[in-house]
Amino acid sequence: MFYWISKILHYFLAPSAWILAAILWIWLGKSRERIRRRALIAFGLIYLLMNSFLVDEVMRRWELPLKSVNEIDTVYAAAVVLGGHMVTMDHSTDRRIFRAPADRVIQALELYKQDRVLSIILSGGPSHPLHQSEFEAAWLRDFLLVAGVPHDDILVDSTSRNTYENAKNVAMILQQAGIQDTVLLITSASHMRRAAASFREAGIAIHTYPADKWVGSRRYDLEHLLVPDTDALLKWRILVHEMIGWVAYKLAGYA
């Protein structure tokens, strides 16, 4: 039930839904003065939602900072890579199509090649309610095999639908593999707060290694400060999803 409620709320809490609601609010105005006032408020909301500087400042405070490879001063038995829209399959060409969050698995591959992690655990299944036949972790395993990682060094959980299930299933994989040491958790910088809390709640000893960072150095150029950008809507969607998800997981006892 928690899974389905979270997926439904995801659509209603997206900034695009707020914009549509603002337009509907204007349309329902009964007088010219009221319509004008509502239009000004809606314009202000949309402008703020599309302001890159504003969303970057909020995102900067939410994302966990990246770490240098040189900060890893131990060899980990495993790096745990959490799925989440990293790759899809184009069945007409039988090709993997990698998305921006694929930085997670690329970072894990680099650490493996540098002998900083001895194995890679991929955790990610059909996260979208309408695409229950998409098994992201299995597709990523095939990519790692092509990249030269031996089959025995890849462990796969292709059934997890959310972060809570990631933590629960990875805990079982670690137990079955006899791994009791601290593992390295790799996920997007914006997702790491909720993910780390879930894994610790599941009793897994972790160190974090954020990836897929959205915000870089602070910018003060006029374009970034003033010109509306539709990319800001995507950042707000990610932020709202993660912030509300973190609160929901706390209330549900998942983190």
ZAVEX-453565 format. One record per atom (N, C-alpha, C): residue number from 1; residue in one letter; y, x, z. Coordinates in steps of 0.001 Angstrom, whole numbers. Each point is the difference from the previous one (the first is absolute). Layout:
<sites>
num; residuo; yy; xx; zz
NUM; A; Y; X; Z
...
</sites>
This chain:
<sites>
num; residuo; yy; xx; zz
1; M; -1205; 830; 0
1; M; 1205; -830; 0
1; M; 1263; 870; 0
2; F; -8; 1065; 823
2; F; 1152; 907; 64
2; F; 292; 579; -1376
3; Y; -1049; 375; -733
3; Y; 161; 592; -1336
3; Y; 711; -957; -937
4; W; -453; -1260; -36
4; W; 561; -967; -932
4; W; 1425; -379; 380
5; I; 267; -158; 1294
5; I; 1356; -325; 430
5; I; 965; 1129; -374
6; S; -427; 1233; 197
6; S; 863; 1143; -303
6; S; 307; 76; -1488
7; K; -981; -311; -846
7; K; 218; 61; -1445
7; K; 942; -1110; -466
8; I; -121; -1183; 589
8; I; 883; -1106; -368
8; I; 1436; 289; 444
9; L; 155; 484; 1240
9; L; 1333; 310; 513
9; L; 669; 1102; -802
10; H; -804; 899; -557
10; H; 535; 1112; -783
10; H; 908; -502; -1118
11; Y; -382; -1088; -643
11; Y; 790; -521; -1115
11; Y; 1288; -659; 487
12; F; -62; -710; 1113
12; F; 1174; -702; 509
12; F; 1017; 942; 624
13; L; -456; 1166; 447
13; L; 895; 942; 656
13; L; 569; 1042; -956
14; A; -366; -78; -1264
14; A; 512; 954; -988
14; A; 1466; -292; -316
15; P; 818; 1026; -247
15; P; 1412; -209; -340
15; P; 206; -916; -1197
16; S; -904; 30; -966
16; S; 125; -891; -1151
16; S; -45; -1454; 433
17; A; -798; -296; 1028
17; A; -60; -1373; 529
17; A; 1316; -360; 678
18; W; 634; 972; 656
18; W; 1291; -264; 631
18; W; 1066; -334; -1051
19; I; -32; 725; -1121
19; I; 970; -253; -1062
19; I; -198; -1389; -600
20; L; -1251; -366; -229
20; L; -282; -1339; -521
20; L; 443; -1070; 988
21; A; -207; 260; 1284
21; A; 424; -954; 1025
21; A; 1519; -128; 20
22; A; 694; 1123; -197
22; A; 1467; -28; -22
22; A; 510; -813; -1185
23; I; -649; 156; -1154
23; I; 394; -767; -1185
23; I; -245; -1489; 229
24; L; -1137; -337; 609
24; L; -301; -1401; 299
24; L; 1010; -560; 994
25; W; 385; 795; 962
25; W; 985; -413; 1010
25; W; 1336; -349; -660
26; I; 395; 822; -993
26; I; 1234; -286; -737
26; I; -133; -1326; -756
27; W; -1112; -173; -664
27; W; -238; -1180; -841
27; W; 32; -1295; 809
28; L; -402; 93; 1270
28; L; -39; -1188; 853
28; L; 1361; -349; 604
29; G; 1013; 815; -264
29; G; 1332; -301; 518
29; G; 541; -1311; -571
30; K; 621; -811; 830
30; K; 431; -1340; -406
30; K; 1468; -79; -418
31; S; 760; 1034; 270
31; S; 1400; 13; -399
31; S; 338; 1329; -647
32; R; 1068; -27; -800
32; R; 392; 1227; -693
32; R; 349; 1111; 994
33; E; 690; -353; 1071
33; E; 376; 997; 997
33; E; -1219; 592; 690
34; R; -953; -848; 309
34; R; -1225; 492; 651
34; R; -798; 885; -949
35; I; -94; -391; -1255
35; I; -721; 813; -989
35; I; 667; 1365; -144
36; R; 1323; 11; -38
36; R; 735; 1257; -133
36; R; -246; 905; 1204
37; R; 55; -566; 1190
37; R; -210; 784; 1215
37; R; -1420; 565; 43
38; R; -949; -850; -353
38; R; -1396; 464; -2
38; R; -227; 1070; -1067
39; A; 652; -149; -1144
39; A; -148; 989; -1066
39; A; 518; 1363; 447
40; L; 1108; 16; 740
40; L; 544; 1266; 502
40; L; -953; 659; 994
41; I; -582; -821; 868
41; I; -959; 531; 972
41; I; -1236; 552; -716
42; A; -500; -757; -984
42; A; -1181; 431; -742
42; A; 287; 1281; -779
43; F; 1194; 81; -597
43; F; 387; 1211; -729
43; F; 4; 1207; 939
44; G; 556; -188; 1197
44; G; 21; 1093; 976
44; G; -1399; 437; 390
45; L; -895; -973; 209
45; L; -1387; 321; 356
45; L; -679; 788; -1105
46; I; 144; -470; -1244
46; I; -655; 666; -1124
46; I; 558; 1405; -190
47; Y; 1314; 152; 159
47; Y; 601; 1322; -149
47; Y; -533; 968; 1061
48; L; -106; -468; 1236
48; L; -524; 857; 1063
48; L; -1461; 371; -250
49; L; -779; -956; -490
49; L; -1410; 264; -277
49; L; -174; 1024; -1128
50; M; 987; 87; -894
50; M; -96; 910; -1146
50; M; 811; 1275; 216
51; N; 475; 218; 1223
51; N; 759; 1198; 303
51; N; -949; 1127; 405
52; S; -65; 1027; -822
52; S; -955; 1093; 218
52; S; 290; 781; 1270
53; F; 1281; 238; 273
53; F; 353; 784; 1191
53; F; -460; -707; 1269
54; L; 227; -1299; 77
54; L; -354; -760; 1198
54; L; -1512; 14; 235
55; V; -766; -315; -1025
55; V; -1453; -52; 197
55; V; -562; 1390; 281
56; D; 593; 1038; -604
56; D; -477; 1356; 264
56; D; 241; 403; 1453
57; E; 1122; -432; 567
57; E; 284; 328; 1396
57; E; -1026; -656; 930
58; V; -359; -1244; -294
58; V; -1011; -683; 818
58; V; -1373; 633; -211
59; M; -342; 263; -1264
59; M; -1288; 610; -313
59; M; -124; 1378; 637
60; R; 1082; 746; 25
60; R; -22; 1351; 564
60; R; -371; -21; 1484
61; R; 415; -1042; 688
61; R; -299; -118; 1428
61; R; -1395; -553; 251
62; W; -582; -634; -1003
62; W; -1327; -586; 178
62; W; -1110; 957; -417
63; E; 187; 675; -1116
63; E; -1036; 904; -487
63; E; -200; 1169; 965
64; L; -1256; 406; 161
64; L; -262; 1206; 766
64; L; 216; 1211; -902
65; P; 565; 1088; 528
65; P; 351; 1149; -841
65; P; -1237; 709; -548
66; L; 170; 575; -1178
66; L; -1071; 797; -592
66; L; -194; 1289; 796
67; K; -1189; 560; -135
67; K; -318; 1257; 666
67; K; -310; 1066; -1045
68; S; 364; 1211; 319
68; S; -339; 1114; -875
68; S; -1496; 302; 110
69; V; -567; 443; -1105
69; V; -1408; 399; 20
69; V; -218; 1103; 1034
70; N; 1000; 841; 167
70; N; -121; 1118; 937
70; N; -53; -460; 1462
71; E; 378; -1248; 242
71; E; -92; -539; 1364
71; E; -1436; -326; 388
72; I; -891; -46; -963
72; I; -1409; -258; 291
72; I; -639; 1316; 417
73; D; -205; 167; 1284
73; D; -487; 1271; 533
73; D; -1456; -65; 424
74; T; -702; -1026; -502
74; T; -1424; -114; 301
74; T; -719; -537; -1229
75; V; -1307; 147; -21
75; V; -808; -564; -1088
75; V; -597; -1311; 500
76; Y; 308; -1096; -685
76; Y; -472; -1323; 409
76; Y; -1344; -315; -647
77; A; -848; -646; 787
77; A; -1294; -404; -542
77; A; 168; -1032; -1110
78; A; 1068; -799; 84
78; A; 210; -1031; -1016
78; A; 1466; -375; -101
79; A; 398; -347; -1218
79; A; 1288; -647; -245
79; A; -305; -1439; -378
80; V; 631; -926; 680
80; V; -207; -1424; -270
80; V; 1148; -496; -863
81; V; -313; -461; -1197
81; V; 1015; -486; -941
81; V; -98; -1524; -67
82; L; 1098; -678; 348
82; L; 1; -1450; -23
82; L; 434; -517; -1367
83; G; -720; -997; -490
83; G; 318; -598; -1285
83; G; 1210; -907; 90
84; G; 438; -468; -1150
84; G; 1152; -898; -51
84; G; 746; 158; -1304
85; H; -509; -619; -1059
85; H; 671; 1; -1310
85; H; 171; 1406; -563
86; M; -937; 878; 297
86; M; 53; 1354; -549
86; M; -469; 43; -1441
87; V; -1001; -805; -305
87; V; -595; 64; -1328
87; V; -555; -1371; -379
88; T; 129; -324; -1271
88; T; -643; -1188; -558
88; T; -813; 446; -1201
89; M; -832; -897; -485
89; M; -854; 333; -1132
89; M; 390; -831; -1212
90; D; 299; 691; -1098
90; D; 225; -682; -1273
90; D; -1360; -128; -684
91; H; -581; -1185; 107
91; H; -1372; -181; -477
91; H; -101; 50; -1519
92; S; 1105; -246; -707
92; S; -49; 56; -1466
92; S; -178; 1421; -508
93; T; 459; 978; 787
93; T; -143; 1410; -394
93; T; -885; 774; 958
94; D; -419; -632; 1103
94; D; -805; 640; 1032
94; D; 727; 1221; 584
95; R; 1305; -174; 207
95; R; 818; 1074; 556
95; R; 561; -401; 1349
96; R; 105; 984; 895
96; R; 672; -206; 1277
96; R; 1508; 131; -208
97; I; 756; -966; 524
97; I; 1457; 30; -98
97; I; 549; 263; 1398
98; F; 584; 1168; 196
98; F; 470; 396; 1325
98; F; 1428; -492; 250
99; R; 226; -472; 1212
99; R; 1308; -487; 417
99; R; 648; 1016; 949
100; A; 1249; -290; 392
100; A; 751; 938; 852
100; A; -730; 380; 1293
101; P; -645; -954; 709
101; P; -689; 389; 1243
101; P; -1165; 954; -194
102; A; -379; 284; -1261
102; A; -1091; 948; -249
102; A; 322; 1386; 543
103; D; 1247; 223; 386
103; D; 362; 1258; 661
103; D; -896; 249; 1205
104; R; -481; -1072; 630
104; R; -872; 142; 1175
104; R; -1260; 801; -347
105; V; -684; -419; -1052
105; V; -1266; 660; -339
105; V; 248; 1378; -607
106; I; 1115; 173; -682
106; I; 329; 1313; -568
106; I; 276; 1004; 1110
107; Q; 704; -445; 1058
107; Q; 246; 884; 1143
107; Q; -1314; 393; 665
108; A; -916; -964; 135
108; A; -1308; 293; 601
108; A; -782; 992; -850
109; L; 51; -170; -1313
109; L; -695; 918; -903
109; L; 557; 1414; 134
110; E; 1310; 114; 82
110; E; 611; 1320; 143
110; E; -435; 663; 1306
111; L; -27; -761; 1089
111; L; -435; 557; 1283
111; L; -1466; 416; -49
112; Y; -814; -787; -704
112; Y; -1420; 346; -128
112; Y; -157; 1312; -785
113; K; 739; 133; -1083
113; K; -93; 1196; -831
113; K; 475; 1239; 745
114; Q; 887; -197; 987
114; Q; 500; 1117; 805
114; Q; -863; 244; 1235
115; D; -1129; -700; 88
115; D; -940; 145; 1124
115; D; 626; -374; 1343
116; R; 953; -931; -28
116; R; 600; -476; 1247
116; R; -715; -1256; 512
117; V; -732; -688; -871
117; V; -878; -1106; 395
117; V; -1352; 218; -676
118; L; -1077; -354; 697
118; L; -1346; 260; -509
118; L; -589; -1189; -758
119; S; 562; -1179; 212
119; S; -488; -1184; -696
119; S; 1133; -1011; -119
120; I; -199; -978; -862
120; I; 1020; -1029; -218
120; I; -649; -1371; 168
121; I; 582; -815; 858
121; I; -459; -1370; 197
121; I; 983; -929; -698
122; L; -475; -786; -949
122; L; 821; -945; -739
122; L; -252; -1401; 539
123; S; 1055; -664; 446
123; S; -160; -1332; 579
123; S; 931; -980; -701
124; G; -576; -910; -771
124; G; 826; -977; -700
124; G; -837; -890; -891
125; G; 84; -1289; 241
125; G; -757; -954; -806
125; G; 912; -972; -714
126; P; -464; -1213; -207
126; P; 792; -1009; -720
126; P; 1086; -591; 892
127; S; 1193; 609; -19
127; S; 1064; -421; 912
127; S; 727; -1255; -464
128; H; -158; -378; -1261
128; H; 690; -1181; -527
128; H; -956; -1178; -46
129; P; 402; -1152; 510
129; P; -902; -1161; 44
129; P; -525; -431; -1361
130; L; 765; 245; -1063
130; L; -406; -446; -1330
130; L; -780; 1059; -775
131; H; -177; 1167; 599
131; H; -712; 1082; -694
131; H; -1079; 576; 920
132; Q; -966; -815; 319
132; Q; -1030; 384; 960
132; Q; -1086; 903; -594
133; S; 85; 278; -1295
133; S; -991; 884; -627
133; S; 561; 1409; -228
134; E; 1189; 269; 524
134; E; 607; 1316; -178
134; E; -268; 866; 1235
135; F; -751; 1065; -211
135; F; -410; 869; 1104
135; F; 666; 1369; -174
136; E; 1181; 88; 564
136; E; 857; 1156; -220
136; E; -652; 1312; 426
137; A; -635; 11; 1165
137; A; -585; 1233; 509
137; A; -1073; 541; -942
138; A; -770; -892; -621
138; A; -1039; 437; -932
138; A; 619; 651; -1235
139; W; 1099; -556; -490
139; W; 679; 597; -1153
139; W; 590; 1355; 348
140; L; 538; 122; 1215
140; L; 562; 1280; 427
140; L; -1090; 1051; 201
141; R; -1167; -441; 452
141; R; -1125; 942; 125
141; R; -333; 607; -1361
142; D; -31; -829; -1036
142; D; -298; 507; -1342
142; D; 1045; 1014; -440
143; F; 1263; -258; 358
143; F; 1065; 952; -328
143; F; -227; 1331; 713
144; L; -348; -40; 1285
144; L; -223; 1237; 756
144; L; -1200; 777; -535
145; L; -1009; -717; -450
145; L; -1162; 671; -590
145; L; 401; 760; -1263
146; V; 819; -642; -833
146; V; 490; 663; -1211
146; V; 851; 1211; 365
147; A; 729; -109; 1123
147; A; 873; 1096; 445
147; A; -778; 1139; 655
148; G; -1308; -145; 132
148; G; -826; 1096; 491
148; G; -415; -80; 1453
149; V; 263; -1135; 662
149; V; -446; -150; 1385
149; V; -1470; -428; -6
150; P; -879; 722; 685
150; P; -1421; -369; 10
150; P; -226; -1389; 589
151; H; -1012; -667; -502
151; H; -319; -1361; 440
151; H; -213; -75; 1505
152; D; -642; 1008; 563
152; D; -320; -11; 1429
152; D; 1250; 130; 887
153; D; 1108; 426; -578
153; D; 1229; 175; 779
153; D; 926; -1215; -105
154; I; -487; -1075; -619
154; I; 801; -1218; -145
154; I; -723; -1149; 692
155; L; 647; -631; 948
155; L; -540; -1177; 682
155; L; 873; -1197; -379
156; V; -644; -1141; -231
156; V; 720; -1131; -580
156; V; -190; -1276; 809
157; D; 1113; -659; 265
157; D; 15; -1369; 513
157; D; 740; -827; -1041
158; S; -711; -812; -771
158; S; 612; -777; -1077
158; S; 75; -1486; 336
159; T; -67; -342; 1297
159; T; 28; -1415; 387
159; T; 1234; -385; 801
160; S; 748; 973; 514
160; S; 1161; -304; 840
160; S; 1069; -745; -789
161; R; 516; -1089; 583
161; R; 1030; -798; -659
161; R; 1380; 204; 598
162; N; 78; 613; 1166
162; N; 1290; 252; 642
162; N; -133; 1197; 936
163; T; 1085; 332; 667
163; T; 24; 1202; 844
163; T; -924; -123; 1200
164; Y; -85; -1189; 566
164; Y; -906; -212; 1126
164; Y; -1441; 293; -407
165; E; -399; -488; -1168
165; E; -1363; 253; -474
165; E; -186; 1452; -396
166; N; 1056; 647; -512
166; N; -68; 1449; -251
166; N; -441; 737; 1252
167; A; 700; -266; 1102
167; A; -280; 701; 1252
167; A; -1405; -306; 512
168; K; -384; -1269; -31
168; K; -1315; -409; 498
168; K; -1121; 637; -818
169; N; 129; -21; -1318
169; N; -1059; 531; -859
169; N; -61; 1520; 27
170; V; 1160; 641; 79
170; V; 6; 1464; 71
170; V; -615; 460; 1322
171; A; 222; -747; 1072
171; A; -610; 351; 1288
171; A; -1524; 23; -124
172; M; -562; -962; -728
172; M; -1447; -28; -202
172; M; -463; 1155; -878
173; I; 775; 326; -1031
173; I; -358; 1119; -878
173; I; -11; 1312; 777
174; L; 1015; 202; 828
174; L; 67; 1236; 801
174; L; -1177; 86; 957
175; Q; -365; -1122; 593
175; Q; -1133; -8; 924
175; Q; -1292; 327; -736
176; Q; -201; -606; -1160
176; Q; -1215; 253; -775
176; Q; -68; 1440; -506
177; A; 1181; 572; -312
177; A; 32; 1372; -499
177; A; -18; 1023; 1131
178; G; 80; -461; 1234
178; G; -21; 907; 1140
178; G; 1292; 789; 160
179; I; 1100; -541; -516
179; I; 1296; 683; 110
179; I; 716; -508; 1247
180; Q; 174; 872; 964
180; Q; 656; -368; 1249
180; Q; 1351; 687; 171
181; D; 287; 958; -866
181; D; 1264; 734; 101
181; D; 1160; -858; -507
182; T; 1201; 457; 263
182; T; 1201; -652; -519
182; T; 1; 73; -1531
183; V; 339; -1110; -641
183; V; 63; -34; -1462
183; V; 1462; -128; -437
184; L; 244; 295; -1264
184; L; 1346; -56; -558
184; L; 164; -1329; -742
185; L; 952; -804; 434
185; L; 240; -1304; -619
185; L; 1104; 120; -1033
186; I; -309; -415; -1243
186; I; 962; 88; -1092
186; I; 264; -1393; -558
187; T; 1262; -394; 55
187; T; 441; -1245; -619
187; T; 1485; 128; -271
188; S; 599; -1030; -579
188; S; 1420; 56; -333
188; S; 849; 145; 1262
189; A; 1118; 690; -124
189; A; 891; 214; 1145
189; A; 476; -1317; 589
190; S; 189; -1019; -847
190; S; 451; -1303; 484
190; S; -1109; -782; 700
191; H; -1241; 345; -266
191; H; -1155; -711; 556
191; H; -584; 699; 1223
192; M; 431; 1237; 233
192; M; -666; 835; 995
192; M; 140; -529; 1422
193; R; 1114; -620; 353
193; R; 156; -511; 1371
193; R; -1117; -987; 335
194; R; -181; -980; -857
194; R; -1009; -1028; 247
194; R; -1410; 582; -99
195; A; -212; 866; -995
195; A; -1326; 582; -194
195; A; -402; 866; 1190
196; A; 896; 866; 447
196; A; -317; 878; 1123
196; A; -300; -796; 1257
197; A; 789; -1048; 250
197; A; -235; -830; 1180
197; A; -1343; -702; -81
198; S; -375; -468; -1191
198; S; -1287; -684; -172
198; S; -1170; 948; 222
199; F; 106; 1212; -529
199; F; -1105; 961; 143
199; F; -152; 443; 1450
200; R; 1106; 187; 690
200; R; -96; 382; 1414
200; R; -550; -1144; 834
201; E; 367; -1224; -347
201; E; -537; -1164; 699
201; E; -1502; -105; -213
202; A; -470; 455; -1172
202; A; -1436; -13; -303
202; A; -743; 1172; 638
203; G; 715; 850; 745
203; G; -633; 1107; 707
203; G; -190; 1249; -828
204; I; 711; 113; -1123
204; I; -136; 1151; -885
204; I; 1103; 1014; 308
205; A; -390; 1242; 243
205; A; 971; 1074; 242
205; A; 559; 457; -1347
206; I; 1301; -99; -173
206; I; 605; 331; -1288
206; I; 1212; 898; 165
207; H; 272; 750; -1056
207; H; 1298; 592; -243
207; H; 491; -617; -1305
208; T; 1290; -204; -123
208; T; 530; -695; -1163
208; T; 518; 981; -1051
209; Y; -119; -422; -1266
209; Y; 503; 786; -1130
209; Y; 582; -985; -1012
210; P; 1246; -444; 227
210; P; 602; -1010; -883
210; P; 145; 497; -1437
211; A; -71; -939; -925
211; A; 155; 291; -1427
211; A; 860; -1097; -627
212; D; 194; 89; -1309
212; D; 639; -1088; -755
212; D; 1316; -426; 654
213; K; 894; 968; 193
213; K; 1272; -273; 684
213; K; 1015; -586; -982
214; W; 704; -1043; 435
214; W; 947; -688; -860
214; W; 1399; 608; 29
215; V; 406; 539; 1137
215; V; 1391; 412; 171
215; V; 109; 1513; 135
216; G; 929; 572; -754
216; G; 245; 1432; 87
216; G; 1262; 295; 789
217; S; 739; 975; -446
217; S; 1236; 381; 684
217; S; 1043; -1106; -131
218; R; 849; -100; 997
218; R; 1057; -1011; -17
218; R; 985; 292; -1125
219; R; 368; -1059; -740
219; R; 910; 127; -1137
219; R; 1279; -789; 244
220; Y; 1134; 574; -453
220; Y; 1288; -664; 173
220; Y; 715; -218; -1335
221; D; -699; 153; -1126
221; D; 661; -240; -1280
221; D; 264; -1501; -167
222; L; 1044; -339; -782
222; L; 446; -1379; -127
222; L; -1082; -914; -566
223; E; -803; 499; -921
223; E; -1059; -834; -573
223; E; -984; -438; 1073
224; H; -379; 933; 844
224; H; -962; -308; 1067
224; H; 625; -893; 1066
225; L; 1292; 190; 246
225; L; 675; -757; 1052
225; L; 343; -1425; -416
226; L; 353; -200; -1274
226; L; 612; -1264; -390
226; L; -707; -779; -1098
227; V; -673; 686; -932
227; V; -574; -696; -1156
227; V; -1322; -661; 375
228; P; -126; -1311; -206
228; P; -1267; -691; 324
228; P; -1171; 571; -800
229; D; -1159; 59; 633
229; D; -1201; 573; -622
229; D; -1196; -871; 368
230; T; -718; -470; -1005
230; T; -1155; -864; 271
230; T; -1117; 742; 734
231; D; -21; 1345; -73
231; D; -1013; 757; 743
231; D; 144; -211; 1505
232; A; 1202; -321; 441
232; A; 221; -244; 1429
232; A; -808; -1197; 487
233; L; -213; -986; -874
233; L; -782; -1178; 387
233; L; -1436; 382; 341
234; L; -556; 947; -768
234; L; -1360; 461; 275
234; L; -70; 697; 1353
235; K; 998; 814; 304
235; K; 11; 695; 1286
235; K; 108; -991; 1150
236; W; 842; -1039; -160
236; W; 99; -1023; 1043
236; W; -1327; -722; 177
237; R; -676; -278; -1118
237; R; -1285; -696; 101
237; R; -996; 827; 810
238; I; -42; 1308; -268
238; I; -905; 880; 740
238; I; 401; 60; 1472
239; L; 1291; 136; 262
239; L; 483; 80; 1377
239; L; -323; -1257; 795
240; V; 326; -1153; -570
240; V; -253; -1266; 700
240; V; -1490; -179; 245
241; H; -801; 315; -999
241; H; -1459; -125; 139
241; H; -510; 867; 1147
242; E; 465; 1239; 64
242; E; -492; 925; 1020
242; E; 536; -338; 1393
243; M; 1264; -369; 86
243; M; 571; -319; 1305
243; M; -639; -1238; 611
244; I; -137; -1043; -804
244; I; -629; -1225; 500
244; I; -1483; 242; 244
245; G; -625; 798; -865
245; G; -1409; 333; 200
245; G; -224; 741; 1301
246; W; 909; 918; 319
246; W; -123; 769; 1249
246; W; 99; -925; 1209
247; V; 956; -936; -36
247; V; 140; -958; 1105
247; V; -1219; -898; 100
248; A; -489; -501; -1140
248; A; -1167; -876; -12
248; A; -1231; 709; 546
249; Y; -175; 1269; -365
249; Y; -1150; 763; 491
249; Y; 97; 226; 1507
250; K; 1212; 214; 501
250; K; 183; 153; 1439
250; K; -375; -1290; 718
251; L; 457; -1133; -520
251; L; -271; -1272; 634
251; L; -1484; -370; -70
252; A; -668; 413; -1088
252; A; -1424; -313; -167
252; A; -905; 992; 734
253; G; 584; 1067; 532
253; G; -808; 999; 700
253; G; -677; 987; -937
254; Y; 476; 83; -1256
254; Y; -596; 911; -977
254; Y; 646; 1383; 44
255; A; 1092; 136; 721
255; A; 712; 1289; 29
255; A; 594; 240; 1385
</sites>
